[in-house]
Amino acid sequence: MSIAKPDAASPHVAKPRAWQRMLSGRRLNLLDPDPADVEIDDIAHGLARVARWNGQTLGPHAFSVAQHVVLVEDIAAELNPEWALEWRLAALLHDAAEYVIGDLISPFKTAIGLDYKAFELRLLEAIHVRFGLPTALPEDVAAGIKHADRIAAYYEASRLAGFAEDEALEFFGAPPQVSFELSQRLLNLVAMPALDSQRLFLERFGILKRSA
């Protein structure tokens, strides 16, 4: 005896949940994100607990996306001293969508394909609108952020993620010369506890947003 399957159109069949409840109490619709449901405290909390490199880094703490984006903003600001503060804010928020979707390593993103990227971009656009940034950045700014991101990745890979020097050079390119202070920080990267990276991210956001 066969059992009839429920009709997909039946009102008794619940639709899959497409929102995530945040600690702020917001419900963020993942398929159609509303900028009004984006809160910086939720972003900071999430990014501080998302591990770069799938957690395959040295030390007792994961190297968080929150720590990474502050590092990228530091690099971008030094290499682009003429930038307006809004572009530095864009650098800080360049991976902000990962507070919802996590940090998939690049090979996995490639395997998933363009649908994942479109999903990520919708979230990032909502974040940009929430904090007064254009949904599409000027090409030179986007390129500058990407360049700073690759520099950060080179140092993270070679100092924390077990890449040999020649491997890091092959995948991320040779980093440019930066100031002595910044170079020392890059050469001596240590993953921070989640609460510390969360606090650092919020402090940097507050400085950039107040001054913009």
Backbone as ProteinMPNN parsed JSONL, in Angstrom:
{"seq_chain_A": "MSIAKPDAASPHVAKPRAWQRMLSGRRLNLLDPDPADVEIDDIAHGLARVARWNGQTLGPHAFSVAQHVVLVEDIAAELNPEWALEWRLAALLHDAAEYVIGDLISPFKTAIGLDYKAFELRLLEAIHVRFGLPTALPEDVAAGIKHADRIAAYYEASRLAGFAEDEALEFFGAPPQVSFELSQRLLNLVAMPALDSQRLFLERFGILKRSA", "coords_chain_A": {"N_chain_A": [[0.851, -1.187, 0.0], [0.67, 2.114, -0.973], [1.767, 5.262, 0.284], [0.364, 8.394, 0.15], [2.046, 11.264, -0.963], [2.488, 14.473, 0.56], [0.871, 17.266, -0.87], [2.71, 19.738, -2.505], [1.637, 22.232, -2.726], [-0.127, 22.395, -0.7], [-1.688, 24.042, 2.056], [-0.924, 23.079, 4.467], [1.672, 22.327, 4.406], [4.655, 23.398, 5.57], [6.593, 26.22, 4.651], [10.077, 26.283, 3.867], [12.257, 27.713, 6.293], [13.628, 30.879, 5.767], [15.017, 32.801, 7.079], [17.273, 34.155, 9.533], [17.535, 34.288, 12.996], [18.941, 36.865, 14.836], [21.203, 37.807, 17.525], [20.525, 40.316, 18.314], [17.843, 40.274, 18.119], [16.764, 40.703, 15.682], [15.289, 39.474, 12.633], [16.786, 38.252, 9.961], [16.212, 38.086, 6.621], [17.469, 35.785, 4.502], [17.339, 35.4, 1.775], [16.238, 37.67, 0.721], [17.479, 40.139, 1.873], [16.812, 42.717, 4.207], [17.994, 45.94, 4.636], [17.349, 47.24, 7.017], [17.331, 45.279, 8.9], [19.901, 44.733, 9.476], [22.468, 44.805, 11.778], [25.206, 46.31, 13.391], [26.34, 45.238, 15.715], [25.553, 42.57, 15.597], [26.962, 41.787, 13.324], [29.628, 42.161, 14.179], [29.751, 40.343, 16.326], [29.287, 37.912, 15.007], [31.376, 37.805, 13.008], [33.632, 37.725, 14.615], [33.601, 35.191, 15.465], [33.826, 33.553, 13.333], [35.991, 31.487, 11.637], [38.917, 32.077, 9.815], [40.55, 30.35, 7.081], [39.394, 27.882, 7.473], [39.787, 27.308, 10.125], [42.291, 26.196, 10.301], [44.792, 27.164, 11.565], [47.651, 28.378, 13.392], [48.042, 28.344, 16.968], [46.153, 28.975, 20.054], [43.699, 30.134, 19.529], [41.199, 30.669, 17.013], [41.89, 32.298, 13.901], [40.134, 35.019, 13.314], [37.533, 36.289, 11.12], [36.841, 38.854, 11.809], [39.233, 39.92, 12.902], [40.784, 39.713, 10.628], [39.52, 41.534, 8.771], [39.948, 43.994, 9.956], [42.696, 44.104, 9.749], [42.962, 44.161, 6.941], [41.788, 46.635, 6.458], [43.665, 48.297, 7.712], [45.9, 47.882, 6.041], [44.897, 48.742, 3.533], [44.355, 51.433, 4.106], [46.923, 52.436, 4.558], [48.175, 52.043, 2.077], [46.615, 53.58, 0.456], [46.472, 56.514, 1.033], [45.008, 58.702, 0.258], [42.362, 58.054, 0.259], [38.881, 58.54, 0.935], [37.104, 58.367, 4.074], [34.881, 56.75, 3.85], [35.589, 54.798, 2.015], [37.515, 53.409, 3.374], [35.872, 52.39, 5.343], [34.356, 50.7, 3.752], [36.346, 48.85, 3.16], [36.712, 47.717, 5.692], [34.283, 46.438, 5.945], [34.289, 44.545, 3.973], [34.111, 41.765, 4.024], [31.815, 41.387, 5.417], [29.405, 40.026, 4.97], [29.919, 37.481, 5.738], [29.217, 37.094, 8.338], [26.825, 35.918, 8.313], [26.926, 33.844, 6.379], [29.266, 32.508, 6.809], [32.811, 31.756, 6.37], [33.736, 30.574, 3.561], [36.338, 28.68, 2.161], [38.408, 29.66, -0.625], [38.746, 27.614, -2.715], [36.41, 26.076, -2.317], [34.383, 27.932, -2.786], [34.766, 28.315, -5.495], [34.066, 25.792, -6.444], [31.348, 25.703, -5.793], [30.224, 27.756, -7.338], [28.628, 30.429, -9.3], [26.122, 31.033, -8.161], [26.401, 31.052, -5.404], [28.053, 33.297, -5.11], [26.359, 35.338, -6.003], [24.429, 35.264, -4.006], [25.973, 35.998, -1.792], [26.682, 38.6, -2.583], [24.199, 39.926, -2.557], [23.667, 40.047, 0.178], [25.855, 41.622, 0.993], [25.317, 43.994, -0.355], [23.0, 44.841, 0.996], [24.129, 45.333, 3.49], [25.869, 47.432, 2.832], [23.997, 49.424, 2.091], [22.736, 49.789, 4.555], [24.732, 51.048, 6.031], [25.339, 53.355, 4.686], [26.895, 53.209, 2.361], [27.743, 52.998, -1.157], [26.081, 50.558, -3.209], [27.552, 49.407, -5.232], [30.968, 49.613, -5.459], [33.384, 52.109, -6.54], [35.535, 51.158, -9.254], [38.336, 51.392, -8.855], [38.52, 51.552, -6.112], [37.392, 49.116, -5.269], [39.319, 47.433, -6.398], [41.541, 48.227, -4.923], [40.848, 47.387, -2.349], [40.719, 44.648, -2.777], [43.396, 44.163, -3.387], [44.631, 44.788, -0.929], [43.443, 42.795, 0.575], [44.593, 40.475, -0.508], [47.237, 40.862, 0.234], [47.022, 40.7, 3.021], [46.159, 38.047, 3.124], [48.436, 36.72, 2.196], [50.273, 37.09, 4.335], [48.832, 35.939, 6.445], [48.634, 33.323, 5.487], [51.354, 32.494, 5.349], [52.298, 32.952, 7.918], [50.503, 31.901, 9.737], [48.881, 29.835, 8.657], [50.297, 27.641, 7.755], [51.472, 27.633, 5.211], [54.232, 27.28, 3.049], [56.865, 29.616, 2.252], [57.292, 29.916, -0.536], [54.939, 28.836, -1.53], [53.0, 30.631, -0.574], [53.779, 32.912, -1.972], [53.276, 32.051, -4.571], [50.461, 31.746, -4.64], [49.393, 34.155, -3.671], [51.01, 36.272, -4.375], [53.827, 38.586, -4.279], [54.099, 40.659, -1.472], [53.795, 44.261, -1.22], [56.145, 46.796, -0.104], [55.682, 48.054, 3.137], [55.047, 50.323, 5.902], [57.37, 50.306, 8.688], [56.165, 49.787, 11.173], [53.663, 48.596, 10.481], [54.62, 46.425, 8.998], [55.891, 44.916, 10.957], [53.745, 44.106, 12.511], [52.432, 42.497, 10.643], [54.311, 40.52, 10.155], [54.385, 39.252, 12.544], [51.974, 38.01, 13.203], [49.361, 37.045, 15.36], [46.705, 35.069, 16.359], [43.765, 36.402, 17.792], [41.741, 36.216, 20.811], [38.185, 35.647, 20.587], [36.496, 37.618, 21.787], [38.222, 39.782, 21.986], [38.844, 40.349, 19.285], [36.315, 40.989, 18.391], [35.79, 43.305, 19.878], [37.829, 44.954, 18.868], [37.074, 45.201, 16.173], [34.586, 46.56, 16.446], [35.435, 48.93, 17.628], [37.028, 50.015, 15.571], [35.099, 50.296, 13.558], [33.452, 52.215, 14.801], [35.162, 54.464, 14.9], [35.619, 54.983, 12.154], [33.006, 55.341, 11.172], [31.994, 57.458, 12.69], [33.691, 59.477, 11.904], [33.34, 59.697, 9.209]], "CA_chain_A": [[0.0, 0.0, 0.0], [1.494, 3.327, -1.057], [1.337, 6.407, 1.094], [0.347, 9.596, -0.673], [2.935, 12.338, -0.536], [1.751, 15.725, 0.71], [0.9, 18.194, -2.004], [3.595, 20.882, -2.211], [0.855, 23.461, -2.674], [-1.034, 22.331, 0.433], [-1.403, 25.041, 3.095], [-0.427, 22.418, 5.671], [3.097, 22.094, 4.249], [5.365, 24.62, 5.958], [7.677, 26.649, 3.772], [11.377, 26.292, 4.55], [12.603, 28.994, 6.904], [14.687, 31.557, 5.012], [15.572, 33.901, 7.876], [18.056, 33.79, 10.706], [17.38, 35.167, 14.152], [20.201, 37.391, 15.349], [21.173, 38.066, 18.961], [19.847, 41.602, 18.524], [16.411, 40.048, 17.991], [16.365, 40.865, 14.282], [15.169, 38.319, 11.748], [17.369, 38.631, 8.678], [15.82, 37.236, 5.502], [18.707, 35.502, 3.788], [17.122, 35.45, 0.333], [15.89, 39.051, 0.37], [17.854, 40.842, 3.111], [16.374, 44.097, 4.41], [19.044, 46.677, 5.353], [16.895, 47.616, 8.36], [17.579, 44.153, 9.798], [21.359, 44.578, 9.627], [22.967, 45.502, 12.968], [26.662, 46.183, 13.469], [26.703, 44.352, 16.816], [25.41, 41.203, 15.095], [28.082, 41.546, 12.413], [30.851, 42.023, 14.976], [29.68, 39.089, 17.082], [29.435, 36.793, 14.082], [32.695, 37.767, 12.367], [34.643, 37.369, 15.612], [33.487, 33.751, 15.73], [34.02, 32.832, 12.077], [37.421, 31.237, 11.489], [39.576, 32.06, 8.51], [41.338, 29.157, 6.756], [38.685, 26.721, 8.043], [40.315, 27.032, 11.458], [43.606, 25.547, 10.223], [45.813, 28.162, 11.866], [48.408, 28.127, 14.611], [47.683, 29.052, 18.187], [44.992, 28.485, 20.808], [42.474, 30.771, 19.061], [41.012, 30.773, 15.568], [42.108, 33.62, 13.331], [38.76, 35.355, 12.944], [37.271, 37.234, 10.041], [36.864, 40.201, 12.401], [40.629, 40.348, 12.958], [41.222, 39.839, 9.234], [39.041, 42.74, 8.079], [40.659, 45.148, 10.534], [44.022, 44.083, 9.13], [42.8, 44.625, 5.562], [41.561, 48.09, 6.501], [44.959, 48.913, 8.027], [46.735, 47.834, 4.839], [44.294, 49.601, 2.516], [44.519, 52.828, 4.511], [48.319, 52.836, 4.368], [48.51, 52.061, 0.651], [45.747, 54.551, -0.229], [46.272, 57.585, 2.018], [44.078, 59.704, -0.265], [40.994, 57.555, 0.317], [37.89, 59.048, 1.885], [36.855, 57.403, 5.139], [33.87, 55.774, 3.451], [36.243, 53.672, 1.333], [38.126, 52.619, 4.442], [34.76, 51.65, 5.947], [34.05, 49.609, 2.818], [37.38, 47.832, 3.361], [36.414, 47.033, 6.95], [33.061, 45.641, 5.785], [34.322, 43.808, 2.702], [33.708, 40.377, 4.274], [30.771, 41.423, 6.452], [28.359, 39.029, 4.704], [30.301, 36.203, 6.335], [28.591, 36.908, 9.647], [25.662, 35.077, 8.056], [27.194, 32.675, 5.535], [30.544, 31.897, 7.147], [33.939, 32.024, 5.478], [34.105, 29.421, 2.751], [37.649, 28.858, 1.537], [38.288, 29.967, -2.055], [38.483, 26.449, -3.574], [35.026, 25.647, -2.17], [33.572, 28.922, -3.488], [34.89, 28.012, -6.922], [33.303, 24.577, -6.72], [29.914, 25.992, -5.693], [29.866, 28.502, -8.54], [28.182, 31.819, -9.266], [24.948, 31.231, -7.332], [26.892, 31.436, -4.08], [28.552, 34.669, -5.177], [25.2, 36.23, -6.09], [23.84, 35.267, -2.669], [26.88, 36.795, -0.965], [26.603, 39.998, -3.004], [22.935, 40.498, -2.077], [23.863, 40.371, 1.588], [26.793, 42.729, 1.109], [24.62, 45.197, -0.798], [22.133, 45.267, 2.1], [25.015, 45.895, 4.513], [26.303, 48.738, 2.337], [22.877, 50.371, 2.206], [22.515, 50.049, 5.991], [25.752, 51.929, 6.602], [25.541, 54.54, 3.857], [27.871, 53.002, 1.294], [27.117, 52.599, -2.43], [26.009, 49.105, -3.377], [28.69, 49.057, -6.094], [32.086, 50.512, -5.199], [34.194, 52.462, -7.713], [36.432, 50.057, -9.632], [39.658, 51.524, -8.258], [38.387, 51.251, -4.685], [37.225, 47.662, -5.167], [40.618, 46.83, -6.692], [42.427, 48.519, -3.795], [40.464, 46.502, -1.243], [41.134, 43.298, -3.16], [44.849, 44.115, -3.251], [44.926, 44.717, 0.506], [42.983, 41.483, 1.016], [45.599, 39.488, -0.915], [48.418, 41.078, 1.074], [46.694, 40.104, 4.318], [46.119, 36.589, 2.946], [49.822, 36.24, 2.096], [50.878, 37.018, 5.669], [48.091, 34.943, 7.214], [48.997, 31.998, 4.983], [52.74, 32.147, 5.641], [52.598, 33.062, 9.35], [49.546, 31.2, 10.588], [48.128, 28.743, 8.036], [51.144, 26.527, 7.372], [51.995, 27.719, 3.846], [55.639, 27.615, 2.855], [57.015, 30.944, 1.654], [57.106, 29.869, -1.986], [53.516, 28.607, -1.772], [52.291, 31.894, -0.348], [54.112, 33.781, -3.101], [52.605, 31.529, -5.763], [49.013, 31.932, -4.603], [48.957, 35.491, -3.278], [51.9, 37.285, -4.903], [54.749, 39.225, -3.343], [53.496, 41.858, -0.889], [54.598, 45.473, -1.37], [56.764, 47.306, 1.12], [54.821, 48.904, 3.955], [55.781, 50.951, 6.989], [58.004, 49.388, 9.633], [55.192, 49.402, 12.199], [52.711, 47.65, 9.921], [55.319, 45.201, 8.608], [56.132, 44.134, 12.162], [52.469, 43.474, 12.867], [52.146, 41.449, 9.662], [55.278, 39.442, 10.306], [54.217, 38.621, 13.852], [50.539, 37.804, 13.408], [48.894, 36.089, 16.362], [45.239, 35.08, 16.409], [43.236, 36.968, 19.019], [40.488, 35.645, 21.306], [37.006, 36.18, 19.896], [36.008, 38.861, 22.394], [39.163, 40.854, 21.658], [38.677, 40.736, 17.883], [35.007, 41.64, 18.307], [35.959, 44.662, 20.403], [38.676, 45.687, 17.935], [36.249, 45.501, 15.013], [33.602, 47.589, 16.792], [36.158, 50.188, 17.843], [37.412, 50.546, 14.265], [33.869, 50.74, 12.905], [33.024, 53.457, 15.442], [36.056, 55.545, 14.469], [35.402, 55.295, 10.746], [31.637, 55.798, 10.939], [31.853, 58.783, 13.305], [34.51, 60.456, 11.196], [32.976, 59.753, 7.782]], "C_chain_A": [[0.89, 1.24, 0.0], [0.904, 4.436, -0.219], [1.443, 7.659, 0.248], [1.289, 10.64, -0.09], [2.148, 13.632, -0.401], [1.932, 16.605, -0.51], [1.749, 19.398, -1.635], [2.82, 22.167, -2.074], [-0.075, 23.501, -1.467], [-0.672, 23.37, 1.48], [-0.834, 24.422, 4.358], [1.069, 22.122, 5.596], [3.85, 23.395, 4.527], [6.457, 24.952, 4.951], [8.994, 26.607, 4.544], [11.681, 27.688, 5.107], [13.774, 29.607, 6.164], [15.258, 32.734, 5.781], [16.381, 33.324, 9.04], [17.785, 34.785, 11.811], [18.76, 35.567, 14.653], [20.078, 37.654, 16.853], [20.54, 39.405, 19.289], [18.332, 41.443, 18.533], [15.904, 40.198, 16.57], [16.207, 39.513, 13.602], [15.652, 38.759, 10.372], [16.965, 37.621, 7.615], [17.045, 37.026, 4.62], [18.549, 35.62, 2.277], [16.811, 36.859, -0.151], [16.192, 39.941, 1.57], [17.41, 42.299, 3.118], [17.476, 44.832, 5.173], [18.647, 47.064, 6.773], [17.14, 46.502, 9.377], [19.059, 43.865, 10.004], [21.82, 45.422, 10.803], [24.472, 45.259, 13.099], [27.093, 45.262, 14.609], [26.569, 42.887, 16.409], [26.58, 40.84, 14.181], [29.357, 41.296, 13.208], [30.877, 40.697, 15.727], [29.93, 37.895, 16.17], [30.831, 36.69, 13.507], [33.797, 37.356, 13.345], [34.649, 35.875, 15.904], [33.537, 32.91, 14.462], [35.519, 32.707, 11.835], [37.854, 31.345, 10.035], [40.304, 30.72, 8.338], [40.723, 27.879, 7.337], [39.233, 26.327, 9.416], [41.694, 26.401, 11.474], [44.722, 26.581, 10.372], [46.46, 27.845, 13.215], [47.823, 28.885, 15.793], [46.413, 28.532, 18.828], [43.663, 29.067, 20.349], [42.406, 30.726, 17.542], [41.356, 32.187, 15.117], [40.789, 34.055, 12.703], [38.687, 36.293, 11.754], [37.28, 38.66, 10.574], [38.286, 40.743, 12.464], [41.168, 40.577, 11.557], [40.788, 41.161, 8.617], [39.657, 44.009, 8.665], [42.06, 45.235, 9.931], [43.958, 44.591, 7.688], [42.579, 46.137, 5.532], [42.853, 48.835, 6.817], [45.836, 48.989, 6.771], [46.205, 48.782, 3.772], [44.49, 51.073, 2.842], [45.949, 53.297, 4.281], [48.671, 52.954, 2.887], [47.715, 53.096, -0.134], [45.456, 55.726, 0.701], [45.296, 58.663, 1.558], [42.619, 59.272, -0.154], [40.144, 58.32, 1.312], [37.607, 57.957, 2.917], [35.797, 56.375, 4.746], [34.493, 54.58, 2.735], [36.985, 52.801, 2.339], [37.056, 51.799, 5.171], [34.362, 50.471, 5.057], [35.08, 48.489, 2.947], [37.11, 47.028, 4.629], [35.241, 46.07, 6.795], [33.124, 44.69, 4.59], [33.936, 42.335, 2.857], [32.538, 40.291, 5.247], [29.673, 40.399, 6.224], [28.67, 37.697, 5.373], [29.775, 36.028, 7.751], [27.342, 36.049, 9.527], [26.073, 33.764, 7.386], [28.489, 31.961, 5.888], [31.602, 32.221, 6.111], [34.311, 30.751, 4.74], [35.471, 29.674, 2.116], [37.474, 28.972, 0.021], [38.054, 28.743, -2.937], [37.031, 25.974, -3.502], [34.084, 26.624, -2.872], [33.593, 28.651, -4.993], [34.052, 26.8, -7.294], [31.803, 24.829, -6.699], [29.426, 26.771, -6.905], [29.253, 29.855, -8.265], [26.975, 32.046, -8.371], [25.34, 31.66, -5.927], [27.332, 32.892, -4.075], [27.397, 35.662, -5.234], [24.522, 36.366, -4.73], [24.658, 36.152, -1.732], [26.771, 38.28, -1.298], [25.313, 40.663, -2.553], [23.054, 40.902, -0.612], [24.772, 41.583, 1.757], [26.149, 44.039, 0.672], [23.7, 45.734, 0.303], [22.957, 45.902, 3.219], [25.497, 47.278, 4.098], [25.21, 49.778, 2.479], [22.667, 50.761, 3.667], [23.503, 51.07, 6.528], [26.185, 53.04, 5.656], [26.6, 54.424, 2.793], [27.146, 52.666, -0.006], [27.12, 51.081, -2.571], [27.15, 48.598, -4.256], [29.8, 50.072, -5.868], [32.747, 50.923, -6.512], [35.24, 51.384, -7.984], [37.79, 50.157, -8.96], [39.627, 51.217, -6.762], [38.248, 49.746, -4.475], [38.555, 46.95, -5.41], [41.593, 47.048, -5.539], [42.129, 47.636, -2.6], [40.912, 45.072, -1.537], [42.649, 43.124, -3.01], [45.25, 43.985, -1.786], [44.532, 43.356, 1.077], [44.009, 40.406, 0.689], [46.882, 39.631, -0.106], [48.195, 40.446, 2.446], [46.715, 38.577, 4.219], [47.527, 35.999, 2.857], [50.434, 36.072, 3.49], [50.147, 36.005, 6.553], [48.52, 33.532, 6.809], [50.391, 31.585, 5.465], [53.077, 32.203, 7.127], [51.702, 32.187, 10.216], [48.999, 29.907, 9.992], [49.002, 27.639, 7.446], [51.667, 26.535, 5.953], [53.499, 27.976, 3.886], [55.713, 28.958, 2.121], [56.757, 30.918, 0.151], [55.655, 29.591, -2.364], [52.722, 29.893, -1.629], [52.543, 32.863, -1.49], [53.372, 33.346, -4.365], [51.127, 31.882, -5.778], [48.583, 33.378, -4.367], [49.852, 36.611, -3.793], [52.774, 37.904, -3.833], [54.119, 40.491, -2.782], [54.386, 43.074, -1.097], [55.222, 45.881, -0.032], [55.784, 48.228, 1.838], [55.664, 49.486, 5.079], [56.338, 49.909, 7.954], [56.992, 48.89, 10.661], [54.217, 48.357, 11.667], [53.396, 46.339, 9.546], [55.594, 44.31, 9.825], [54.863, 43.429, 12.625], [52.159, 42.309, 11.932], [53.065, 40.247, 9.839], [55.086, 38.653, 11.599], [52.734, 38.422, 14.188], [50.276, 36.728, 14.461], [47.378, 36.193, 16.404], [44.764, 35.525, 17.783], [42.027, 36.179, 19.51], [39.289, 36.349, 20.668], [36.535, 37.512, 20.479], [36.924, 40.034, 22.068], [39.002, 41.3, 20.209], [37.321, 41.407, 17.658], [35.099, 43.096, 18.758], [36.777, 45.52, 19.44], [37.877, 46.109, 16.701], [35.267, 46.634, 15.312], [34.267, 48.949, 17.022], [36.532, 50.821, 16.506], [36.183, 51.053, 13.503], [33.419, 52.079, 13.486], [33.864, 54.646, 15.006], [35.738, 55.965, 13.039], [34.007, 55.878, 10.497], [31.425, 57.193, 11.525], [32.546, 59.845, 12.476], [34.091, 60.649, 9.755], [32.028, 60.92, 7.501]], "O_chain_A": [[1.753, 1.398, 0.863], [-0.311, 4.526, -0.041], [2.502, 7.949, -0.31], [1.32, 10.867, 1.12], [1.223, 13.867, -1.178], [3.012, 16.673, -1.098], [1.545, 20.012, -0.588], [3.262, 23.096, -1.397], [-0.737, 24.51, -1.226], [0.506, 23.572, 1.772], [-0.321, 25.13, 5.225], [1.675, 21.718, 6.589], [3.696, 24.376, 3.799], [7.157, 24.065, 4.462], [9.017, 26.869, 5.747], [11.396, 28.703, 4.471], [14.794, 28.952, 5.952], [15.92, 33.588, 5.191], [16.196, 32.181, 9.458], [17.804, 35.995, 11.583], [19.63, 34.723, 14.865], [18.97, 37.715, 17.386], [20.07, 39.616, 20.407], [17.613, 42.368, 18.91], [14.757, 39.865, 16.276], [16.886, 38.543, 13.939], [14.991, 39.551, 9.7], [17.327, 36.447, 7.692], [17.588, 37.978, 4.06], [19.517, 35.908, 1.573], [17.088, 37.201, -1.301], [15.273, 40.443, 2.216], [17.613, 43.022, 2.144], [17.86, 44.393, 6.257], [19.508, 47.201, 7.641], [17.154, 46.754, 10.582], [19.426, 42.871, 10.632], [21.588, 46.631, 10.824], [24.944, 44.134, 12.936], [28.106, 44.572, 14.49], [27.374, 42.052, 16.823], [27.12, 39.735, 14.252], [30.081, 40.336, 12.945], [31.899, 40.012, 15.76], [30.685, 36.984, 16.511], [31.421, 35.61, 13.51], [34.775, 36.717, 12.956], [35.583, 35.355, 16.515], [33.318, 31.7, 14.505], [36.235, 33.708, 11.828], [37.23, 30.771, 9.142], [40.631, 30.047, 9.316], [41.431, 26.922, 7.652], [39.153, 25.167, 9.818], [42.222, 26.1, 12.545], [45.486, 26.837, 9.442], [45.891, 27.144, 14.052], [47.194, 29.931, 15.632], [45.68, 27.745, 18.228], [42.606, 28.562, 20.728], [43.435, 30.742, 16.866], [41.145, 33.153, 15.851], [40.379, 33.515, 11.675], [39.646, 36.993, 11.426], [37.684, 39.581, 9.865], [38.523, 41.9, 12.117], [41.921, 41.522, 11.322], [41.604, 41.846, 8.0], [39.862, 44.988, 7.948], [42.546, 46.327, 9.64], [44.814, 45.37, 7.268], [43.124, 46.831, 4.674], [43.108, 49.896, 6.248], [46.434, 50.025, 6.48], [46.97, 49.539, 3.174], [44.763, 51.875, 1.949], [46.167, 54.432, 3.856], [49.39, 53.871, 2.493], [48.085, 53.453, -1.253], [44.312, 55.916, 1.113], [44.809, 59.449, 2.37], [41.725, 60.065, -0.45], [40.608, 58.702, 2.386], [37.841, 56.775, 2.665], [35.809, 55.251, 5.249], [33.982, 53.465, 2.836], [37.069, 51.585, 2.167], [37.3, 50.66, 5.568], [34.069, 49.381, 5.549], [34.732, 47.312, 2.856], [37.26, 45.807, 4.64], [35.204, 45.017, 7.432], [32.111, 44.091, 4.23], [33.473, 41.723, 1.894], [32.297, 39.238, 5.837], [29.06, 39.939, 7.188], [27.774, 36.872, 5.553], [29.871, 34.938, 8.315], [26.854, 35.512, 10.522], [25.616, 32.693, 7.784], [28.783, 30.909, 5.32], [31.328, 32.874, 5.104], [35.103, 29.946, 5.23], [35.727, 30.76, 1.596], [36.514, 28.447, -0.543], [37.226, 28.817, -3.845], [36.477, 25.521, -4.504], [33.101, 26.207, -3.483], [32.57, 28.748, -5.67], [33.404, 26.784, -8.341], [31.063, 24.245, -7.49], [28.354, 26.492, -7.441], [29.335, 30.374, -7.152], [26.805, 33.152, -7.858], [24.697, 32.522, -5.328], [27.02, 33.636, -3.146], [27.446, 36.71, -4.59], [24.093, 37.456, -4.35], [24.106, 36.953, -0.977], [26.768, 39.122, -0.4], [25.32, 41.843, -2.202], [22.594, 41.973, -0.216], [24.492, 42.466, 2.568], [26.409, 45.084, 1.267], [23.63, 46.944, 0.518], [22.537, 46.889, 3.823], [25.532, 48.196, 4.918], [25.465, 50.892, 2.937], [22.445, 51.932, 3.975], [23.152, 51.875, 7.39], [27.27, 53.602, 5.804], [27.155, 55.434, 2.36], [26.049, 52.108, 0.029], [28.041, 50.405, -2.112], [27.654, 47.494, -4.051], [29.593, 51.269, -6.067], [32.687, 50.181, -7.492], [35.766, 50.773, -7.055], [38.349, 49.146, -8.538], [40.591, 50.687, -6.211], [38.906, 49.17, -3.609], [38.884, 45.984, -4.72], [42.381, 46.16, -5.212], [43.045, 47.185, -1.912], [41.42, 44.376, -0.658], [43.124, 42.079, -2.566], [46.106, 43.17, -1.441], [45.209, 42.828, 1.96], [44.27, 39.524, 1.507], [47.54, 38.638, 0.205], [49.064, 39.747, 2.968], [47.221, 37.896, 5.111], [47.784, 34.913, 3.377], [51.038, 35.042, 3.79], [50.783, 35.289, 7.326], [48.74, 32.665, 7.656], [50.584, 30.462, 5.932], [54.039, 31.57, 7.561], [52.099, 31.777, 11.307], [48.683, 28.975, 10.731], [48.503, 26.787, 6.711], [52.253, 25.545, 5.514], [53.975, 28.797, 4.67], [54.762, 29.377, 1.461], [56.079, 31.799, -0.378], [55.187, 30.056, -3.403], [51.873, 30.207, -2.464], [51.628, 33.56, -1.93], [52.9, 34.184, -5.134], [50.593, 32.274, -6.816], [47.513, 33.781, -4.822], [49.499, 37.784, -3.668], [52.507, 37.772, -2.639], [53.646, 41.325, -3.554], [55.609, 42.94, -1.147], [54.858, 45.365, 1.024], [55.14, 49.074, 1.218], [56.851, 49.182, 5.196], [55.845, 48.783, 8.028], [56.965, 47.702, 10.981], [53.971, 47.346, 12.324], [52.832, 45.264, 9.747], [55.532, 43.085, 9.724], [54.91, 42.286, 13.078], [51.683, 41.262, 12.371], [52.642, 39.101, 9.688], [55.567, 37.527, 11.729], [52.308, 38.643, 15.321], [50.883, 35.657, 14.452], [46.832, 37.293, 16.478], [45.287, 35.086, 18.808], [41.35, 35.535, 18.708], [39.381, 37.508, 20.262], [36.211, 38.433, 19.731], [36.453, 41.158, 21.892], [39.019, 42.498, 19.927], [37.204, 42.3, 16.819], [34.561, 43.997, 18.115], [36.451, 46.687, 19.221], [37.994, 47.245, 16.24], [35.131, 47.563, 14.516], [33.72, 49.987, 16.652], [36.373, 52.028, 16.326], [36.227, 52.113, 12.878], [33.046, 52.982, 12.737], [33.326, 55.728, 14.767], [35.605, 57.153, 12.746], [33.852, 56.804, 9.701], [30.745, 58.02, 10.918], [32.061, 60.97, 12.354], [34.442, 61.654, 9.137], [31.618, 61.121, 6.358]]}, "name": "protein", "num_of_chains": 1, "seq": "MSIAKPDAASPHVAKPRAWQRMLSGRRLNLLDPDPADVEIDDIAHGLARVARWNGQTLGPHAFSVAQHVVLVEDIAAELNPEWALEWRLAALLHDAAEYVIGDLISPFKTAIGLDYKAFELRLLEAIHVRFGLPTALPEDVAAGIKHADRIAAYYEASRLAGFAEDEALEFFGAPPQVSFELSQRLLNLVAMPALDSQRLFLERFGILKRSA"}
